[in-house]
Amino acid sequence: MLTIELINTNIPRLQLKDSVSKALTLVNDFRLTHLPVVENEKYLGLISEDDLLDAEEPRMPIELMQENFIKASVHENEHFLNAVTFCNQFDSTVVPVVNEEKELMGVITTSDLLKTLGNFAGTNEIGGIIVLEMERSQFAISEISRIVESNDATILHLNTTVHAETGLLTVTIHINKKEIAAIVATFERYEYDVIYYFGNENFENEIHSNYRHLMNYLDI
C-alpha cells in the first residue's frame, strides 16, 4: 500500500502568519504532537507542540520559528512502511505526504498507520503465532516454510527483528492454524529454539508436554 492511499485531508495545516496560540489550539483540539506548515500549498515542515509551548510570545507568528521546523516528509508514491519509519524517527503522530512539486497532499495519522499495520501483519486472520530465536546464520526462510507446510499449514506473515544486546534473530511466524502444537514439535525436533507460541493453548500445551516427556525419556 502506498502513502497516498492513507492520507487524511481533515487534519489542519498552518500558515506562516498563524500565531503560536492558534497552532497550540489546533494541536490540542486534534490531539496531535505536530502540525504541518505550508506556504502556497508548498510543504515547509512540521512544527512540534513542544516547540510551540517553549515560544516566549503566544501571539508571535510561527514564521519566526522556522529553524525549529522538521523539514522531512514522505513521498506520495512510497510504501506506507516508510511512514512508520518516519513516526519512529521523529516521534510524531502525523506523517506529511508530498508530491513531486513538494506540495502537501495531506498527512497520515498514527491511528491509520496502526490499522494498516494490523492488516499488513494479518492480525485479522485466525491462526497461531510461533516465535523462534536463532543466530542470523541459522535463518533459512525456505526451511521454516517447509516445516510449516509439512504440517498442512501456511505462513500468513513472517517478521524478523534483531536483539540489540545479543545479536540473536527473533523470528515471529503467524500461521493459518490455531492448533500449532505439531508445528512447534517439528521446529524443536529440528533444534529450533521456540521461545513463545500462541494458539489453541489446551491442546497445544498437552502435546508440547508429551513431546518433552518423550525427549527426556529418549535421553535416558
C-alpha positions as protocol buffer text, in pm:
chain_id: "A"
residue {
  index: 1
  type: MET
  ca { x: 0 y: 0 z: 0 }
}
residue {
  index: 2
  type: LEU
  ca { x: 127 y: 347 z: -91 }
}
residue {
  index: 3
  type: THR
  ca { x: 125 y: 650 z: 137 }
}
residue {
  index: 4
  type: ILE
  ca { x: -115 y: 838 z: -93 }
}
residue {
  index: 5
  type: GLU
  ca { x: -382 y: 579 z: -12 }
}
residue {
  index: 6
  type: LEU
  ca { x: -370 y: 663 z: 360 }
}
residue {
  index: 7
  type: ILE
  ca { x: -368 y: 1042 z: 363 }
}
residue {
  index: 8
  type: ASN
  ca { x: -608 y: 1231 z: 585 }
}
residue {
  index: 9
  type: THR
  ca { x: -712 y: 1570 z: 446 }
}
residue {
  index: 10
  type: ASN
  ca { x: -908 y: 1669 z: 758 }
}
residue {
  index: 11
  type: ILE
  ca { x: -601 y: 1748 z: 966 }
}
residue {
  index: 12
  type: PRO
  ca { x: -543 y: 2126 z: 960 }
}
residue {
  index: 13
  type: ARG
  ca { x: -232 y: 2284 z: 814 }
}
residue {
  index: 14
  type: LEU
  ca { x: -70 y: 2601 z: 941 }
}
residue {
  index: 15
  type: GLN
  ca { x: 38 y: 2911 z: 750 }
}
residue {
  index: 16
  type: LEU
  ca { x: 348 y: 3110 z: 839 }
}
residue {
  index: 17
  type: LYS
  ca { x: 132 y: 3403 z: 953 }
}
residue {
  index: 18
  type: ASP
  ca { x: -59 y: 3187 z: 1205 }
}
residue {
  index: 19
  type: SER
  ca { x: 16 y: 3257 z: 1567 }
}
residue {
  index: 20
  type: VAL
  ca { x: 164 y: 3024 z: 1823 }
}
residue {
  index: 21
  type: SER
  ca { x: -159 y: 3034 z: 2023 }
}
residue {
  index: 22
  type: LYS
  ca { x: -365 y: 2929 z: 1718 }
}
residue {
  index: 23
  type: ALA
  ca { x: -123 y: 2644 z: 1649 }
}
residue {
  index: 24
  type: LEU
  ca { x: -144 y: 2525 z: 2010 }
}
residue {
  index: 25
  type: THR
  ca { x: -524 y: 2535 z: 2000 }
}
residue {
  index: 26
  type: LEU
  ca { x: -527 y: 2314 z: 1688 }
}
residue {
  index: 27
  type: VAL
  ca { x: -272 y: 2075 z: 1838 }
}
residue {
  index: 28
  type: ASN
  ca { x: -488 y: 2035 z: 2147 }
}
residue {
  index: 29
  type: ASP
  ca { x: -817 y: 2010 z: 1957 }
}
residue {
  index: 30
  type: PHE
  ca { x: -690 y: 1735 z: 1727 }
}
residue {
  index: 31
  type: ARG
  ca { x: -469 y: 1574 z: 1994 }
}
residue {
  index: 32
  type: LEU
  ca { x: -154 y: 1580 z: 1784 }
}
residue {
  index: 33
  type: THR
  ca { x: 216 y: 1620 z: 1859 }
}
residue {
  index: 34
  type: HIS
  ca { x: 293 y: 1808 z: 1536 }
}
residue {
  index: 35
  type: LEU
  ca { x: 121 y: 2008 z: 1263 }
}
residue {
  index: 36
  type: PRO
  ca { x: 233 y: 2069 z: 904 }
}
residue {
  index: 37
  type: VAL
  ca { x: 317 y: 2420 z: 787 }
}
residue {
  index: 38
  type: VAL
  ca { x: 264 y: 2530 z: 426 }
}
residue {
  index: 39
  type: GLU
  ca { x: 301 y: 2838 z: 211 }
}
residue {
  index: 40
  type: ASN
  ca { x: 110 y: 2846 z: -119 }
}
residue {
  index: 41
  type: GLU
  ca { x: 48 y: 2472 z: -71 }
}
residue {
  index: 42
  type: LYS
  ca { x: 424 y: 2406 z: -58 }
}
residue {
  index: 43
  type: TYR
  ca { x: 528 y: 2198 z: 241 }
}
residue {
  index: 44
  type: LEU
  ca { x: 768 y: 2382 z: 472 }
}
residue {
  index: 45
  type: GLY
  ca { x: 791 y: 2139 z: 762 }
}
residue {
  index: 46
  type: LEU
  ca { x: 634 y: 2018 z: 1084 }
}
residue {
  index: 47
  type: ILE
  ca { x: 617 y: 2224 z: 1399 }
}
residue {
  index: 48
  type: SER
  ca { x: 602 y: 2038 z: 1730 }
}
residue {
  index: 49
  type: GLU
  ca { x: 385 y: 2104 z: 2031 }
}
residue {
  index: 50
  type: ASP
  ca { x: 697 y: 2116 z: 2249 }
}
residue {
  index: 51
  type: ASP
  ca { x: 849 y: 2398 z: 2042 }
}
residue {
  index: 52
  type: LEU
  ca { x: 520 y: 2586 z: 2045 }
}
residue {
  index: 53
  type: LEU
  ca { x: 500 y: 2559 z: 2424 }
}
residue {
  index: 54
  type: ASP
  ca { x: 856 y: 2693 z: 2451 }
}
residue {
  index: 55
  type: ALA
  ca { x: 772 y: 3004 z: 2249 }
}
residue {
  index: 56
  type: GLU
  ca { x: 807 y: 3322 z: 2452 }
}
residue {
  index: 57
  type: GLU
  ca { x: 515 y: 3508 z: 2297 }
}
residue {
  index: 58
  type: PRO
  ca { x: 184 y: 3329 z: 2216 }
}
residue {
  index: 59
  type: ARG
  ca { x: 90 y: 3598 z: 1963 }
}
residue {
  index: 60
  type: MET
  ca { x: 407 y: 3570 z: 1760 }
}
residue {
  index: 61
  type: PRO
  ca { x: 373 y: 3417 z: 1410 }
}
residue {
  index: 62
  type: ILE
  ca { x: 521 y: 3072 z: 1363 }
}
residue {
  index: 63
  type: GLU
  ca { x: 718 y: 3223 z: 1075 }
}
residue {
  index: 64
  type: LEU
  ca { x: 971 y: 3326 z: 1340 }
}
residue {
  index: 65
  type: MET
  ca { x: 1016 y: 2961 z: 1442 }
}
residue {
  index: 66
  type: GLN
  ca { x: 1118 y: 2817 z: 1105 }
}
residue {
  index: 67
  type: GLU
  ca { x: 1452 y: 2700 z: 1239 }
}
residue {
  index: 68
  type: ASN
  ca { x: 1257 y: 2451 z: 1453 }
}
residue {
  index: 69
  type: PHE
  ca { x: 1063 y: 2300 z: 1163 }
}
residue {
  index: 70
  type: ILE
  ca { x: 1115 y: 1933 z: 1081 }
}
residue {
  index: 71
  type: LYS
  ca { x: 1171 y: 1952 z: 706 }
}
residue {
  index: 72
  type: ALA
  ca { x: 1138 y: 1577 z: 643 }
}
residue {
  index: 73
  type: SER
  ca { x: 840 y: 1417 z: 468 }
}
residue {
  index: 74
  type: VAL
  ca { x: 743 y: 1107 z: 270 }
}
residue {
  index: 75
  type: HIS
  ca { x: 655 y: 1096 z: -98 }
}
residue {
  index: 76
  type: GLU
  ca { x: 305 y: 1006 z: -214 }
}
residue {
  index: 77
  type: ASN
  ca { x: 432 y: 701 z: -405 }
}
residue {
  index: 78
  type: GLU
  ca { x: 638 y: 548 z: -122 }
}
residue {
  index: 79
  type: HIS
  ca { x: 540 y: 231 z: 61 }
}
residue {
  index: 80
  type: PHE
  ca { x: 348 y: 300 z: 380 }
}
residue {
  index: 81
  type: LEU
  ca { x: 619 y: 134 z: 591 }
}
residue {
  index: 82
  type: ASN
  ca { x: 834 y: 442 z: 523 }
}
residue {
  index: 83
  type: ALA
  ca { x: 567 y: 642 z: 705 }
}
residue {
  index: 84
  type: VAL
  ca { x: 605 y: 407 z: 1003 }
}
residue {
  index: 85
  type: THR
  ca { x: 980 y: 474 z: 998 }
}
residue {
  index: 86
  type: PHE
  ca { x: 907 y: 848 z: 993 }
}
residue {
  index: 87
  type: CYS
  ca { x: 687 y: 819 z: 1303 }
}
residue {
  index: 88
  type: ASN
  ca { x: 956 y: 628 z: 1489 }
}
residue {
  index: 89
  type: GLN
  ca { x: 1232 y: 867 z: 1385 }
}
residue {
  index: 90
  type: PHE
  ca { x: 1055 y: 1192 z: 1470 }
}
residue {
  index: 91
  type: ASP
  ca { x: 814 y: 1065 z: 1738 }
}
residue {
  index: 92
  type: SER
  ca { x: 527 y: 1228 z: 1553 }
}
residue {
  index: 93
  type: THR
  ca { x: 156 y: 1148 z: 1539 }
}
residue {
  index: 94
  type: VAL
  ca { x: 134 y: 1273 z: 1179 }
}
residue {
  index: 95
  type: VAL
  ca { x: 338 y: 1200 z: 869 }
}
residue {
  index: 96
  type: PRO
  ca { x: 336 y: 1465 z: 595 }
}
residue {
  index: 97
  type: VAL
  ca { x: 288 y: 1332 z: 241 }
}
residue {
  index: 98
  type: VAL
  ca { x: 412 y: 1542 z: -51 }
}
residue {
  index: 99
  type: ASN
  ca { x: 409 y: 1516 z: -431 }
}
residue {
  index: 100
  type: GLU
  ca { x: 686 y: 1582 z: -683 }
}
residue {
  index: 101
  type: GLU
  ca { x: 633 y: 1957 z: -652 }
}
residue {
  index: 102
  type: LYS
  ca { x: 672 y: 1938 z: -273 }
}
residue {
  index: 103
  type: GLU
  ca { x: 306 y: 2027 z: -229 }
}
residue {
  index: 104
  type: LEU
  ca { x: 143 y: 1886 z: 82 }
}
residue {
  index: 105
  type: MET
  ca { x: -110 y: 1623 z: -22 }
}
residue {
  index: 106
  type: GLY
  ca { x: -218 y: 1553 z: 336 }
}
residue {
  index: 107
  type: VAL
  ca { x: -92 y: 1366 z: 639 }
}
residue {
  index: 108
  type: ILE
  ca { x: -110 y: 1010 z: 766 }
}
residue {
  index: 109
  type: THR
  ca { x: -212 y: 974 z: 1129 }
}
residue {
  index: 110
  type: THR
  ca { x: -63 y: 715 z: 1360 }
}
residue {
  index: 111
  type: SER
  ca { x: -408 y: 564 z: 1422 }
}
residue {
  index: 112
  type: ASP
  ca { x: -449 y: 497 z: 1049 }
}
residue {
  index: 113
  type: LEU
  ca { x: -97 y: 358 z: 1033 }
}
residue {
  index: 114
  type: LEU
  ca { x: -169 y: 123 z: 1321 }
}
residue {
  index: 115
  type: LYS
  ca { x: -480 y: -13 z: 1148 }
}
residue {
  index: 116
  type: THR
  ca { x: -288 y: -60 z: 824 }
}
residue {
  index: 117
  type: LEU
  ca { x: -2 y: -234 z: 1004 }
}
residue {
  index: 118
  type: GLY
  ca { x: -252 y: -468 z: 1166 }
}
residue {
  index: 119
  type: ASN
  ca { x: -396 y: -564 z: 829 }
}
residue {
  index: 120
  type: PHE
  ca { x: -48 y: -591 z: 682 }
}
residue {
  index: 121
  type: ALA
  ca { x: 55 y: -831 z: 959 }
}
residue {
  index: 122
  type: GLY
  ca { x: -255 y: -1044 z: 908 }
}
residue {
  index: 123
  type: THR
  ca { x: -395 y: -980 z: 1255 }
}
residue {
  index: 124
  type: ASN
  ca { x: -747 y: -1015 z: 1116 }
}
residue {
  index: 125
  type: GLU
  ca { x: -669 y: -1370 z: 1010 }
}
residue {
  index: 126
  type: ILE
  ca { x: -746 y: -1652 z: 1254 }
}
residue {
  index: 127
  type: GLY
  ca { x: -436 y: -1850 z: 1341 }
}
residue {
  index: 128
  type: GLY
  ca { x: -148 y: -1914 z: 1577 }
}
residue {
  index: 129
  type: ILE
  ca { x: 186 y: -1748 z: 1640 }
}
residue {
  index: 130
  type: ILE
  ca { x: 525 y: -1912 z: 1689 }
}
residue {
  index: 131
  type: VAL
  ca { x: 831 y: -1712 z: 1792 }
}
residue {
  index: 132
  type: LEU
  ca { x: 1177 y: -1854 z: 1727 }
}
residue {
  index: 133
  type: GLU
  ca { x: 1519 y: -1729 z: 1834 }
}
residue {
  index: 134
  type: MET
  ca { x: 1834 y: -1813 z: 1641 }
}
residue {
  index: 135
  type: GLU
  ca { x: 2169 y: -1698 z: 1511 }
}
residue {
  index: 136
  type: ARG
  ca { x: 2144 y: -1496 z: 1192 }
}
residue {
  index: 137
  type: SER
  ca { x: 2338 y: -1763 z: 1005 }
}
residue {
  index: 138
  type: GLN
  ca { x: 2074 y: -2019 z: 1104 }
}
residue {
  index: 139
  type: PHE
  ca { x: 1788 y: -1829 z: 943 }
}
residue {
  index: 140
  type: ALA
  ca { x: 1659 y: -2002 z: 630 }
}
residue {
  index: 141
  type: ILE
  ca { x: 1312 y: -1900 z: 525 }
}
residue {
  index: 142
  type: SER
  ca { x: 1289 y: -2196 z: 289 }
}
residue {
  index: 143
  type: GLU
  ca { x: 1336 y: -2444 z: 573 }
}
residue {
  index: 144
  type: ILE
  ca { x: 1097 y: -2259 z: 802 }
}
residue {
  index: 145
  type: SER
  ca { x: 833 y: -2262 z: 528 }
}
residue {
  index: 146
  type: ARG
  ca { x: 893 y: -2631 z: 464 }
}
residue {
  index: 147
  type: ILE
  ca { x: 844 y: -2717 z: 832 }
}
residue {
  index: 148
  type: VAL
  ca { x: 519 y: -2522 z: 848 }
}
residue {
  index: 149
  type: GLU
  ca { x: 387 y: -2662 z: 519 }
}
residue {
  index: 150
  type: SER
  ca { x: 480 y: -3018 z: 616 }
}
residue {
  index: 151
  type: ASN
  ca { x: 218 y: -2982 z: 890 }
}
residue {
  index: 152
  type: ASP
  ca { x: -51 y: -2876 z: 641 }
}
residue {
  index: 153
  type: ALA
  ca { x: -29 y: -2510 z: 741 }
}
residue {
  index: 154
  type: THR
  ca { x: 60 y: -2185 z: 567 }
}
residue {
  index: 155
  type: ILE
  ca { x: 261 y: -1884 z: 682 }
}
residue {
  index: 156
  type: LEU
  ca { x: 40 y: -1576 z: 680 }
}
residue {
  index: 157
  type: HIS
  ca { x: 311 y: -1338 z: 793 }
}
residue {
  index: 158
  type: LEU
  ca { x: 676 y: -1361 z: 896 }
}
residue {
  index: 159
  type: ASN
  ca { x: 872 y: -1089 z: 1072 }
}
residue {
  index: 160
  type: THR
  ca { x: 1231 y: -1072 z: 1193 }
}
residue {
  index: 161
  type: THR
  ca { x: 1397 y: -848 z: 1449 }
}
residue {
  index: 162
  type: VAL
  ca { x: 1749 y: -841 z: 1588 }
}
residue {
  index: 163
  type: HIS
  ca { x: 1810 y: -832 z: 1963 }
}
residue {
  index: 164
  type: ALA
  ca { x: 2028 y: -526 z: 2025 }
}
residue {
  index: 165
  type: GLU
  ca { x: 2236 y: -685 z: 2303 }
}
residue {
  index: 166
  type: THR
  ca { x: 2275 y: -1048 z: 2193 }
}
residue {
  index: 167
  type: GLY
  ca { x: 2259 y: -1004 z: 1817 }
}
residue {
  index: 168
  type: LEU
  ca { x: 2022 y: -1301 z: 1800 }
}
residue {
  index: 169
  type: LEU
  ca { x: 1745 y: -1304 z: 1543 }
}
residue {
  index: 170
  type: THR
  ca { x: 1385 y: -1325 z: 1663 }
}
residue {
  index: 171
  type: VAL
  ca { x: 1153 y: -1472 z: 1402 }
}
residue {
  index: 172
  type: THR
  ca { x: 778 y: -1429 z: 1454 }
}
residue {
  index: 173
  type: ILE
  ca { x: 561 y: -1654 z: 1240 }
}
residue {
  index: 174
  type: HIS
  ca { x: 184 y: -1608 z: 1202 }
}
residue {
  index: 175
  type: ILE
  ca { x: 28 y: -1935 z: 1084 }
}
residue {
  index: 176
  type: ASN
  ca { x: -321 y: -2002 z: 949 }
}
residue {
  index: 177
  type: LYS
  ca { x: -394 y: -2270 z: 1211 }
}
residue {
  index: 178
  type: LYS
  ca { x: -458 y: -2234 z: 1582 }
}
residue {
  index: 179
  type: GLU
  ca { x: -370 y: -2598 z: 1651 }
}
residue {
  index: 180
  type: ILE
  ca { x: 4 y: -2544 z: 1623 }
}
residue {
  index: 181
  type: ALA
  ca { x: 141 y: -2797 z: 1873 }
}
residue {
  index: 182
  type: ALA
  ca { x: 259 y: -3034 z: 1598 }
}
residue {
  index: 183
  type: ILE
  ca { x: 436 y: -2745 z: 1422 }
}
residue {
  index: 184
  type: VAL
  ca { x: 607 y: -2641 z: 1747 }
}
residue {
  index: 185
  type: ALA
  ca { x: 718 y: -3000 z: 1800 }
}
residue {
  index: 186
  type: THR
  ca { x: 860 y: -3016 z: 1448 }
}
residue {
  index: 187
  type: PHE
  ca { x: 1059 y: -2697 z: 1498 }
}
residue {
  index: 188
  type: GLU
  ca { x: 1202 y: -2836 z: 1821 }
}
residue {
  index: 189
  type: ARG
  ca { x: 1282 y: -3165 z: 1651 }
}
residue {
  index: 190
  type: TYR
  ca { x: 1491 y: -2964 z: 1404 }
}
residue {
  index: 191
  type: GLU
  ca { x: 1660 y: -2799 z: 1704 }
}
residue {
  index: 192
  type: TYR
  ca { x: 1500 y: -2457 z: 1668 }
}
residue {
  index: 193
  type: ASP
  ca { x: 1466 y: -2257 z: 1988 }
}
residue {
  index: 194
  type: VAL
  ca { x: 1092 y: -2191 z: 2030 }
}
residue {
  index: 195
  type: ILE
  ca { x: 1064 y: -1912 z: 2287 }
}
residue {
  index: 196
  type: TYR
  ca { x: 688 y: -1842 z: 2262 }
}
residue {
  index: 197
  type: TYR
  ca { x: 384 y: -1987 z: 2094 }
}
residue {
  index: 198
  type: PHE
  ca { x: 21 y: -1883 z: 2099 }
}
residue {
  index: 199
  type: GLY
  ca { x: -264 y: -2087 z: 1958 }
}
residue {
  index: 200
  type: ASN
  ca { x: -505 y: -2344 z: 2091 }
}
residue {
  index: 201
  type: GLU
  ca { x: -347 y: -2343 z: 2438 }
}
residue {
  index: 202
  type: ASN
  ca { x: -507 y: -2652 z: 2594 }
}
residue {
  index: 203
  type: PHE
  ca { x: -449 y: -2883 z: 2301 }
}
residue {
  index: 204
  type: GLU
  ca { x: -116 y: -2725 z: 2225 }
}
residue {
  index: 205
  type: ASN
  ca { x: 31 y: -2744 z: 2572 }
}
residue {
  index: 206
  type: GLU
  ca { x: -75 y: -3107 z: 2621 }
}
residue {
  index: 207
  type: ILE
  ca { x: 106 y: -3224 z: 2308 }
}
residue {
  index: 208
  type: HIS
  ca { x: 401 y: -3000 z: 2383 }
}
residue {
  index: 209
  type: SER
  ca { x: 431 y: -3154 z: 2731 }
}
residue {
  index: 210
  type: ASN
  ca { x: 405 y: -3507 z: 2592 }
}
residue {
  index: 211
  type: TYR
  ca { x: 674 y: -3431 z: 2338 }
}
residue {
  index: 212
  type: ARG
  ca { x: 911 y: -3305 z: 2607 }
}
residue {
  index: 213
  type: HIS
  ca { x: 847 y: -3612 z: 2820 }
}
residue {
  index: 214
  type: LEU
  ca { x: 927 y: -3833 z: 2522 }
}
residue {
  index: 215
  type: MET
  ca { x: 1251 y: -3644 z: 2453 }
}
residue {
  index: 216
  type: ASN
  ca { x: 1351 y: -3673 z: 2819 }
}
residue {
  index: 217
  type: TYR
  ca { x: 1278 y: -4046 z: 2808 }
}
residue {
  index: 218
  type: LEU
  ca { x: 1488 y: -4095 z: 2495 }
}
residue {
  index: 219
  type: ASP
  ca { x: 1779 y: -3910 z: 2659 }
}
residue {
  index: 220
  type: ILE
  ca { x: 1788 y: -4161 z: 2947 }
}
